[in-house]
Amino acid sequence: MKAYLALISAAVIGLTACSQEPAAPAAEATPAAEAPASEAPAAEAAPADAAEAPAAGNCAATVESNDNMQFNTKDIQVSKACKEFTITLKHTGTQPKASMGHNLVIAKAEDMDGVFKDGVGAADTDYVKPDDARVIAHTKLIGGGEESSLTLDPAKLADGDYKFACTFPGHGALMNGKVTLVD
């Protein structure tokens, strides 16, 4: 009987961790004046457009992800003036990568479906098919409290529309956006 209860408890915990509905970001859901002290600094420190407006000569951006399967931006702007552009992915949640891992993968918009499909079977390589020529750059898969970076050549983004997404199974529908090349 104890084994049966332990099995049911484990199943409930697993389903709870995997079936959380995406919530609105704290800054949108709760006015800053009413937000608990632990939430207010995070909302101020990471505005929703943190990766959207690189200053002239700024060749880096930071994208945050969380336990609600969300990125804090839908547009990463890459400056043409940069020889290399670095994107740092930070997981601000607490869940481990086995249950709520995130990565950031950049590919042409028309290639992203194929990148997702091939990535599903590539759990050992962070849900990115090894040596996939469609992938411009990607981070490793990270869990809560971790971060990973990628570096890319902006010249590789000159000939089309590009997207970024998390390829952890089931996350890409919510966790995606566009990569825009700017002056």
Helices and strands as residue ranges (DSSP letters): H 2-18, H 26-29, H 40-45, E 60-65, E 75-79, E 85-91, H 97-100, E 105-108, G 109-111, H 112-120, G 123-125, E 135-138, E 147-152, G 154-157, E 162-165, E 176-182
